[in-house]
Amino acid sequence: MTKETIWLVIGFSGQACFTCRFLVQWLVSERQKKSVIPLAFWYFSILGGITLLSYAIYRKDPVFILGQSTGLLIYLRNLYFIYQEKHKKSLCLKTD
């Protein structure tokens, strides 16, 4: 397998993660009959973002690098908010 083929596989793998995040979100929302963003959505976003950022760096594509870097910060920040809220709820339950 050539170096270019390996990087194409990496790029397509990152794109597959992004597709999975939307599939997961869609399926969960359909089951609950309302719009829901499950935790797995953010993990697939991060995995896809890291993979595609690696591919963009390899390709030396500044537009793609900027886009994926920005997206990763947003995904990580959302996870931070989710875990911060869970932590606050667990503290409230302990004090009750």
N, CA, C and O atoms as a printed pandas DataFrame, in Angstrom:
     atom_number atom_name residue_name chain_id  residue_number  x_coord  y_coord  z_coord
0              1         N          MET        A               1    0.853   -1.177    0.000
1              2        CA          MET        A               1    0.000    0.000    0.000
2              3         C          MET        A               1    0.896    1.236    0.000
3              4         O          MET        A               1    1.835    1.336    0.790
4              5         N          THR        A               2    0.594    2.171   -0.894
5              6        CA          THR        A               2    1.414    3.370   -0.994
6              7         C          THR        A               2    1.043    4.382    0.099
7              8         O          THR        A               2   -0.007    4.288    0.735
8              9         N          LYS        A               3    1.930    5.336    0.287
9             10        CA          LYS        A               3    1.700    6.394    1.268
10            11         C          LYS        A               3    0.425    7.172    0.925
11            12         O          LYS        A               3   -0.362    7.500    1.812
12            13         N          GLU        A               4    0.228    7.461   -0.351
13            14        CA          GLU        A               4   -0.970    8.192   -0.786
14            15         C          GLU        A               4   -2.241    7.399   -0.496
15            16         O          GLU        A               4   -3.246    7.969   -0.073
16            17         N          THR        A               5   -2.199    6.100   -0.720
17            18        CA          THR        A               5   -3.361    5.249   -0.457
18            19         C          THR        A               5   -3.692    5.228    1.030
19            20         O          THR        A               5   -4.859    5.297    1.416
20            21         N          ILE        A               6   -2.665    5.133    1.853
21            22        CA          ILE        A               6   -2.874    5.141    3.311
22            23         C          ILE        A               6   -3.552    6.441    3.729
23            24         O          ILE        A               6   -4.491    6.422    4.525
24            25         N          TRP        A               7   -3.079    7.581    3.192
25            26        CA          TRP        A               7   -3.678    8.864    3.564
26            27         C          TRP        A               7   -5.100    9.010    3.025
27            28         O          TRP        A               7   -5.938    9.655    3.654
28            29         N          LEU        A               8   -5.371    8.419    1.871
29            30        CA          LEU        A               8   -6.749    8.420    1.375
30            31         C          LEU        A               8   -7.656    7.616    2.308
31            32         O          LEU        A               8   -8.787    8.017    2.579
32            33         N          VAL        A               9   -7.158    6.488    2.793
33            34        CA          VAL        A               9   -7.929    5.678    3.741
34            35         C          VAL        A               9   -8.178    6.475    5.021
35            36         O          VAL        A               9   -9.282    6.440    5.566
36            37         N          ILE        A              10   -7.163    7.193    5.504
37            38        CA          ILE        A              10   -7.322    8.030    6.694
38            39         C          ILE        A              10   -8.376    9.104    6.438
39            40         O          ILE        A              10   -9.250    9.319    7.277
40            41         N          GLY        A              11   -8.306    9.770    5.309
41            42        CA          GLY        A              11   -9.273   10.811    4.971
42            43         C          GLY        A              11  -10.692   10.272    4.892
43            44         O          GLY        A              11  -11.618   10.869    5.442
44            45         N          PHE        A              12  -10.867    9.146    4.211
45            46        CA          PHE        A              12  -12.200    8.546    4.105
46            47         C          PHE        A              12  -12.696    8.031    5.458
47            48         O          PHE        A              12  -13.898    8.047    5.723
48            49         N          SER        A              13  -11.780    7.576    6.309
49            50        CA          SER        A              13  -12.171    7.125    7.650
50            51         C          SER        A              13  -12.707    8.299    8.477
51            52         O          SER        A              13  -13.704    8.161    9.186
52            53         N          GLY        A              14  -12.053    9.428    8.383
53            54        CA          GLY        A              14  -12.529   10.627    9.080
54            55         C          GLY        A              14  -13.895   11.043    8.570
55            56         O          GLY        A              14  -14.767   11.423    9.352
56            57         N          GLN        A              15  -14.080   10.974    7.263
57            58        CA          GLN        A              15  -15.373   11.326    6.682
58            59         C          GLN        A              15  -16.445   10.341    7.134
59            60         O          GLN        A              15  -17.591   10.732    7.357
60            61         N          ALA        A              16  -16.083    9.071    7.270
61            62        CA          ALA        A              16  -17.030    8.051    7.751
62            63         C          ALA        A              16  -17.467    8.356    9.192
63            64         O          ALA        A              16  -18.630    8.155    9.543
64            65         N          CYS        A              17  -16.543    8.836   10.018
65            66        CA          CYS        A              17  -16.900    9.216   11.397
66            67         C          CYS        A              17  -17.914   10.348   11.398
67            68         O          CYS        A              17  -18.852   10.340   12.196
68            69         N          PHE        A              18  -17.738   11.317   10.516
69            70        CA          PHE        A              18  -18.698   12.405   10.436
70            71         C          PHE        A              18  -20.061   11.893    9.974
71            72         O          PHE        A              18  -21.093   12.360   10.455
72            73         N          THR        A              19  -20.069   10.956    9.063
73            74        CA          THR        A              19  -21.331   10.371    8.629
74            75         C          THR        A              19  -21.991    9.623    9.781
75            76         O          THR        A              19  -23.204    9.724    9.967
76            77         N          CYS        A              20  -21.214    8.880   10.552
77            78        CA          CYS        A              20  -21.758    8.129   11.692
78            79         C          CYS        A              20  -22.386    9.056   12.725
79            80         O          CYS        A              20  -23.415    8.719   13.310
80            81         N          ARG        A              21  -21.785   10.215   12.958
81            82        CA          ARG        A              21  -22.342   11.112   13.960
82            83         C          ARG        A              21  -23.740   11.563   13.569
83            84         O          ARG        A              21  -24.617   11.668   14.426
84            85         N          PHE        A              22  -23.958   11.831   12.294
85            86        CA          PHE        A              22  -25.289   12.237   11.853
86            87         C          PHE        A              22  -26.272   11.076   11.865
87            88         O          PHE        A              22  -27.450   11.261   12.172
88            89         N          LEU        A              23  -25.798    9.888   11.535
89            90        CA          LEU        A              23  -26.664    8.712   11.601
90            91         C          LEU        A              23  -27.110    8.435   13.034
91            92         O          LEU        A              23  -28.280    8.146   13.282
92            93         N          VAL        A              24  -26.172    8.525   13.973
93            94        CA          VAL        A              24  -26.496    8.311   15.388
94            95         C          VAL        A              24  -27.509    9.357   15.849
95            96         O          VAL        A              24  -28.495    9.018   16.504
96            97         N          GLN        A              25  -27.276   10.617   15.515
97            98        CA          GLN        A              25  -28.179   11.687   15.918
98            99         C          GLN        A              25  -29.573   11.475   15.326
99           100         O          GLN        A              25  -30.576   11.655   16.017
100          101         N          TRP        A              26  -29.632   11.104   14.081
101          102        CA          TRP        A              26  -30.904   10.882   13.401
102          103         C          TRP        A              26  -31.668    9.720   14.038
103          104         O          TRP        A              26  -32.859    9.841   14.321
104          105         N          LEU        A              27  -30.984    8.592   14.262
105          106        CA          LEU        A              27  -31.645    7.420   14.832
106          107         C          LEU        A              27  -32.168    7.687   16.246
107          108         O          LEU        A              27  -33.290    7.301   16.574
108          109         N          VAL        A              28  -31.366    8.339   17.076
109          110        CA          VAL        A              28  -31.804    8.648   18.440
110          111         C          VAL        A              28  -32.992    9.611   18.406
111          112         O          VAL        A              28  -33.951    9.441   19.158
112          113         N          SER        A              29  -32.929   10.603   17.549
113          114        CA          SER        A              29  -34.035   11.560   17.440
114          115         C          SER        A              29  -35.310   10.874   16.958
115          116         O          SER        A              29  -36.398   11.168   17.454
116          117         N          GLU        A              30  -35.185    9.973   16.009
117          118        CA          GLU        A              30  -36.355    9.241   15.520
118          119         C          GLU        A              30  -36.982    8.402   16.633
119          120         O          GLU        A              30  -38.205    8.369   16.770
120          121         N          ARG        A              31  -36.164    7.737   17.414
121          122        CA          ARG        A              31  -36.679    6.918   18.517
122          123         C          ARG        A              31  -37.404    7.762   19.566
123          124         O          ARG        A              31  -38.433    7.355   20.105
124          125         N          GLN        A              32  -36.855    8.934   19.843
125          126        CA          GLN        A              32  -37.439    9.782   20.891
126          127         C          GLN        A              32  -38.477   10.763   20.342
127          128         O          GLN        A              32  -39.116   11.487   21.105
128          129         N          LYS        A              33  -38.641   10.784   19.038
129          130        CA          LYS        A              33  -39.609   11.667   18.371
130          131         C          LYS        A              33  -39.374   13.147   18.689
131          132         O          LYS        A              33  -40.315   13.938   18.761
132          133         N          LYS        A              34  -38.107   13.500   18.875
133          134        CA          LYS        A              34  -37.709   14.898   19.068
134          135         C          LYS        A              34  -36.232   15.016   18.719
135          136         O          LYS        A              34  -35.527   14.009   18.650
136          137         N          SER        A              35  -35.768   16.223   18.500
137          138        CA          SER        A              35  -34.370   16.436   18.153
138          139         C          SER        A              35  -33.490   16.220   19.380
139          140         O          SER        A              35  -33.662   16.885   20.403
140          141         N          VAL        A              36  -32.562   15.300   19.271
141          142        CA          VAL        A              36  -31.662   14.941   20.366
142          143         C          VAL        A              36  -30.236   14.869   19.819
143          144         O          VAL        A              36  -30.004   14.358   18.723
144          145         N          ILE        A              37  -29.296   15.386   20.594
145          146        CA          ILE        A              37  -27.879   15.229   20.234
146          147         C          ILE        A              37  -27.235   14.348   21.302
147          148         O          ILE        A              37  -26.903   14.826   22.387
148          149         N          PRO        A              38  -27.060   13.056   20.994
149          150        CA          PRO        A              38  -26.488   12.147   21.985
150          151         C          PRO        A              38  -24.986   12.383   22.162
151          152         O          PRO        A              38  -24.336   12.987   21.309
152          153         N          LEU        A              39  -24.460   11.905   23.263
153          154        CA          LEU        A              39  -23.042   12.039   23.575
154          155         C          LEU        A              39  -22.160   11.443   22.470
155          156         O          LEU        A              39  -21.094   11.976   22.164
156          157         N          ALA        A              40  -22.613   10.340   21.880
157          158        CA          ALA        A              40  -21.839    9.703   20.804
158          159         C          ALA        A              40  -21.612   10.652   19.627
159          160         O          ALA        A              40  -20.597   10.553   18.937
160          161         N          PHE        A              41  -22.545   11.564   19.400
161          162        CA          PHE        A              41  -22.399   12.552   18.321
162          163         C          PHE        A              41  -21.104   13.335   18.504
163          164         O          PHE        A              41  -20.356   13.540   17.548
164          165         N          TRP        A              42  -20.841   13.770   19.734
165          166        CA          TRP        A              42  -19.647   14.577   19.996
166          167         C          TRP        A              42  -18.377   13.746   19.895
167          168         O          TRP        A              42  -17.350   14.240   19.430
168          169         N          TYR        A              43  -18.435   12.485   20.327
169          170        CA          TYR        A              43  -17.249   11.631   20.206
170          171         C          TYR        A              43  -16.930   11.318   18.749
171          172         O          TYR        A              43  -15.762   11.325   18.360
172          173         N          PHE        A              44  -17.951   11.044   17.936
173          174        CA          PHE        A              44  -17.710   10.842   16.506
174          175         C          PHE        A              44  -17.189   12.125   15.867
175          176         O          PHE        A              44  -16.345   12.073   14.973
176          177         N          SER        A              45  -17.688   13.280   16.319
177          178        CA          SER        A              45  -17.216   14.568   15.802
178          179         C          SER        A              45  -15.733   14.744   16.092
179          180         O          SER        A              45  -14.970   15.149   15.214
180          181         N          ILE        A              46  -15.323   14.442   17.315
181          182        CA          ILE        A              46  -13.910   14.582   17.697
182          183         C          ILE        A              46  -13.045   13.602   16.923
183          184         O          ILE        A              46  -11.999   13.977   16.392
184          185         N          LEU        A              47  -13.475   12.353   16.857
185          186        CA          LEU        A              47  -12.708   11.346   16.119
186          187         C          LEU        A              47  -12.581   11.728   14.648
187          188         O          LEU        A              47  -11.495   11.664   14.071
188          189         N          GLY        A              48  -13.693   12.124   14.052
189          190        CA          GLY        A              48  -13.653   12.553   12.652
190          191         C          GLY        A              48  -12.804   13.787   12.470
191          192         O          GLY        A              48  -12.045   13.886   11.506
192          193         N          GLY        A              49  -12.926   14.742   13.401
193          194        CA          GLY        A              49  -12.158   15.980   13.313
194          195         C          GLY        A              49  -10.659   15.756   13.412
195          196         O          GLY        A              49   -9.886   16.342   12.654
196          197         N          ILE        A              50  -10.248   14.908   14.348
197          198        CA          ILE        A              50   -8.817   14.604   14.494
198          199         C          ILE        A              50   -8.289   13.895   13.250
199          200         O          ILE        A              50   -7.206   14.205   12.755
200          201         N          THR        A              51   -9.060   12.954   12.763
201          202        CA          THR        A              51   -8.638   12.200   11.577
202          203         C          THR        A              51   -8.542   13.108   10.359
203          204         O          THR        A              51   -7.560   13.063    9.618
204          205         N          LEU        A              52   -9.567   13.931   10.154
205          206        CA          LEU        A              52   -9.545   14.826    8.998
206          207         C          LEU        A              52   -8.513   15.944    9.158
207          208         O          LEU        A              52   -7.944   16.401    8.166
208          209         N          LEU        A              53   -8.264   16.391   10.393
209          210        CA          LEU        A              53   -7.205   17.382   10.602
210          211         C          LEU        A              53   -5.845   16.780   10.238
211          212         O          LEU        A              53   -5.018   17.445    9.615
212          213         N          SER        A              54   -5.618   15.541   10.621
213          214        CA          SER        A              54   -4.366   14.863   10.249
214          215         C          SER        A              54   -4.219   14.794    8.739
215          216         O          SER        A              54   -3.148   15.057    8.192
216          217         N          TYR        A              55   -5.299   14.441    8.080
217          218        CA          TYR        A              55   -5.295   14.359    6.614
218          219         C          TYR        A              55   -5.031   15.736    6.010
219          220         O          TYR        A              55   -4.256   15.859    5.061
220          221         N          ALA        A              56   -5.675   16.777    6.556
221          222        CA          ALA        A              56   -5.497   18.136    6.037
222          223         C          ALA        A              56   -4.064   18.617    6.224
223          224         O          ALA        A              56   -3.505   19.278    5.348
224          225         N          ILE        A              57   -3.477   18.285    7.363
225          226        CA          ILE        A              57   -2.079   18.660    7.604
226          227         C          ILE        A              57   -1.168   17.952    6.605
227          228         O          ILE        A              57   -0.258   18.561    6.042
228          229         N          TYR        A              58   -1.418   16.676    6.393
229          230        CA          TYR        A              58   -0.630   15.929    5.405
230          231         C          TYR        A              58   -0.754   16.566    4.023
231          232         O          TYR        A              58    0.235   16.686    3.300
232          233         N          ARG        A              59   -1.974   16.975    3.655
233          234        CA          ARG        A              59   -2.222   17.576    2.342
234          235         C          ARG        A              59   -1.776   19.040    2.280
235          236         O          ARG        A              59   -1.749   19.646    1.209
236          237         N          LYS        A              60   -1.427   19.602    3.452
237          238        CA          LYS        A              60   -0.992   21.009    3.554
238          239         C          LYS        A              60   -2.070   21.955    3.015
239          240         O          LYS        A              60   -1.791   22.874    2.245
240          241         N          ASP        A              61   -3.302   21.701    3.443
241          242        CA          ASP        A              61   -4.443   22.494    2.987
242          243         C          ASP        A              61   -4.864   23.451    4.104
243          244         O          ASP        A              61   -5.556   23.036    5.034
244          245         N          PRO        A              62   -4.459   24.727    4.030
245          246        CA          PRO        A              62   -4.724   25.657    5.132
246          247         C          PRO        A              62   -6.218   25.893    5.392
247          248         O          PRO        A              62   -6.607   26.104    6.541
248          249         N          VAL        A              63   -7.049   25.862    4.368
249          250        CA          VAL        A              63   -8.487   26.067    4.553
250          251         C          VAL        A              63   -9.084   24.912    5.350
251          252         O          VAL        A              63   -9.846   25.126    6.292
252          253         N          PHE        A              64   -8.736   23.707    4.971
253          254        CA          PHE        A              64   -9.208   22.491    5.635
254          255         C          PHE        A              64   -8.651   22.408    7.065
255          256         O          PHE        A              64   -9.364   22.013    7.987
256          257         N          ILE        A              65   -7.383   22.780    7.243
257          258        CA          ILE        A              65   -6.758   22.771    8.574
258          259         C          ILE        A              65   -7.489   23.732    9.507
259          260         O          ILE        A              65   -7.810   23.375   10.640
260          261         N          LEU        A              66   -7.751   24.941    9.038
261          262        CA          LEU        A              66   -8.453   25.934    9.861
262          263         C          LEU        A              66   -9.854   25.439   10.220
263          264         O          LEU        A              66  -10.275   25.540   11.372
264          265         N          GLY        A              67  -10.567   24.910    9.239
265          266        CA          GLY        A              67  -11.924   24.424    9.484
266          267         C          GLY        A              67  -11.974   23.293   10.491
267          268         O          GLY        A              67  -12.809   23.307   11.396
268          269         N          GLN        A              68  -11.094   22.313   10.349
269          270        CA          GLN        A              68  -11.089   21.175   11.269
270          271         C          GLN        A              68  -10.599   21.574   12.656
271          272         O          GLN        A              68  -11.107   21.073   13.659
272          273         N          SER        A              69   -9.619   22.471   12.723
273          274        CA          SER        A              69   -9.121   22.933   14.031
274          275         C          SER        A              69  -10.222   23.654   14.804
275          276         O          SER        A              69  -10.412   23.419   15.997
276          277         N          THR        A              70  -10.934   24.522   14.119
277          278        CA          THR        A              70  -12.021   25.261   14.751
278          279         C          THR        A              70  -13.117   24.311   15.213
279          280         O          THR        A              70  -13.620   24.423   16.331
280          281         N          GLY        A              71  -13.480   23.382   14.349
281          282        CA          GLY        A              71  -14.502   22.398   14.708
282          283         C          GLY        A              71  -14.112   21.597   15.940
283          284         O          GLY        A              71  -14.937   21.388   16.829
284          285         N          LEU        A              72  -12.869   21.150   16.001
285          286        CA          LEU        A              72  -12.409   20.372   17.159
286          287         C          LEU        A              72  -12.551   21.151   18.461
287          288         O          LEU        A              72  -12.965   20.596   19.479
288          289         N          LEU        A              73  -12.210   22.429   18.431
289          290        CA          LEU        A              73  -12.363   23.249   19.637
290          291         C          LEU        A              73  -13.823   23.308   20.074
291          292         O          LEU        A              73  -14.122   23.224   21.265
292          293         N          ILE        A              74  -14.719   23.451   19.122
293          294        CA          ILE        A              74  -16.149   23.520   19.433
294          295         C          ILE        A              74  -16.644   22.183   19.992
295          296         O          ILE        A              74  -17.390   22.167   20.971
296          297         N          TYR        A              75  -16.243   21.071   19.391
297          298        CA          TYR        A              75  -16.683   19.749   19.870
298          299         C          TYR        A              75  -16.182   19.496   21.291
299          300         O          TYR        A              75  -16.925   19.013   22.145
300          301         N          LEU        A              76  -14.917   19.827   21.531
301          302        CA          LEU        A              76  -14.351   19.634   22.866
302          303         C          LEU        A              76  -15.033   20.536   23.894
303          304         O          LEU        A              76  -15.267   20.125   25.030
304          305         N          ARG        A              77  -15.344   21.742   23.498
305          306        CA          ARG        A              77  -16.027   22.675   24.401
306          307         C          ARG        A              77  -17.427   22.155   24.751
307          308         O          ARG        A              77  -17.859   22.262   25.899
308          309         N          ASN        A              78  -18.124   21.600   23.778
309          310        CA          ASN        A              78  -19.441   21.031   24.048
310          311         C          ASN        A              78  -19.345   19.864   25.030
311          312         O          ASN        A              78  -20.166   19.750   25.940
312          313         N          LEU        A              79  -18.357   19.007   24.853
313          314        CA          LEU        A              79  -18.168   17.907   25.809
314          315         C          LEU        A              79  -17.868   18.444   27.200
315          316         O          LEU        A              79  -18.362   17.908   28.193
316          317         N          TYR        A              80  -17.068   19.492   27.279
317          318        CA          TYR        A              80  -16.766   20.120   28.563
318          319         C          TYR        A              80  -18.058   20.578   29.239
319          320         O          TYR        A              80  -18.263   20.316   30.424
320          321         N          PHE        A              81  -18.920   21.254   28.499
321          322        CA          PHE        A              81  -20.196   21.718   29.055
322          323         C          PHE        A              81  -21.060   20.553   29.528
323          324         O          PHE        A              81  -21.684   20.624   30.587
324          325         N          ILE        A              82  -21.093   19.492   28.747
325          326        CA          ILE        A              82  -21.897   18.316   29.107
326          327         C          ILE        A              82  -21.404   17.714   30.416
327          328         O          ILE        A              82  -22.199   17.441   31.315
328          329         N          TYR        A              83  -20.091   17.505   30.523
329          330        CA          TYR        A              83  -19.543   16.900   31.736
330          331         C          TYR        A              83  -19.606   17.847   32.935
331          332         O          TYR        A              83  -19.769   17.407   34.073
332          333         N          GLN        A              84  -19.478   19.131   32.676
333          334        CA          GLN        A              84  -19.604   20.118   33.750
334          335         C          GLN        A              84  -21.033   20.079   34.316
335          336         O          GLN        A              84  -21.218   20.123   35.532
336          337         N          GLU        A              85  -22.017   19.998   33.455
337          338        CA          GLU        A              85  -23.410   19.930   33.900
338          339         C          GLU        A              85  -23.683   18.639   34.678
339          340         O          GLU        A              85  -24.367   18.662   35.701
340          341         N          LYS        A              86  -23.154   17.526   34.196
341          342        CA          LYS        A              86  -23.326   16.255   34.914
342          343         C          LYS        A              86  -22.681   16.315   36.292
343          344         O          LYS        A              86  -23.230   15.798   37.265
344          345         N          HIS        A              87  -21.514   16.949   36.370
345          346        CA          HIS        A              87  -20.809   17.077   37.645
346          347         C          HIS        A              87  -21.631   17.916   38.621
347          348         O          HIS        A              87  -21.760   17.562   39.793
348          349         N          LYS        A              88  -22.184   19.023   38.140
349          350        CA          LYS        A              88  -23.016   19.885   39.000
350          351         C          LYS        A              88  -24.251   19.128   39.483
351          352         O          LYS        A              88  -24.639   19.250   40.645
352          353         N          LYS        A              89  -24.865   18.351   38.600
353          354        CA          LYS        A              89  -26.049   17.582   38.998
354          355         C          LYS        A              89  -25.698   16.536   40.050
355          356         O          LYS        A              89  -26.470   16.308   40.982
356          357         N          SER        A              90  -24.537   15.897   39.906
357          358        CA          SER        A              90  -24.147   14.889   40.885
358          359         C          SER        A              90  -23.849   15.529   42.245
359          360         O          SER        A              90  -24.118   14.929   43.286
360          361         N          LEU        A              91  -23.299   16.733   42.235
361          362        CA          LEU        A              91  -23.046   17.446   43.488
362          363         C          LEU        A              91  -24.370   17.831   44.151
363          364         O          LEU        A              91  -24.493   17.755   45.374
364          365         N          CYS        A              92  -25.351   18.239   43.361
365          366        CA          CYS        A              92  -26.657   18.611   43.898
366          367         C          CYS        A              92  -27.340   17.387   44.526
367          368         O          CYS        A              92  -27.982   17.495   45.570
368          369         N          LEU        A              93  -27.196   16.242   43.889
369          370        CA          LEU        A              93  -27.810   15.015   44.415
370          371         C          LEU        A              93  -27.165   14.603   45.737
371          372         O          LEU        A              93  -27.841   14.080   46.623
372          373         N          LYS        A              94  -25.863   14.836   45.870
373          374        CA          LYS        A              94  -25.155   14.468   47.095
374          375         C          LYS        A              94  -25.540   15.366   48.265
375          376         O          LYS        A              94  -25.516   14.931   49.416
376          377         N          THR        A              95  -25.893   16.613   47.978
377          378        CA          THR        A              95  -26.235   17.540   49.061
378          379         C          THR        A              95  -27.685   17.450   49.488
379          380         O          THR        A              95  -28.057   17.962   50.544
380          381         N          ASP        A              96  -28.510   16.798   48.670
381          382        CA          ASP        A              96  -29.935   16.670   49.026
382          383         C          ASP        A              96  -30.214   15.645   50.069
383          384         O          ASP        A              96  -31.369   15.448   50.448
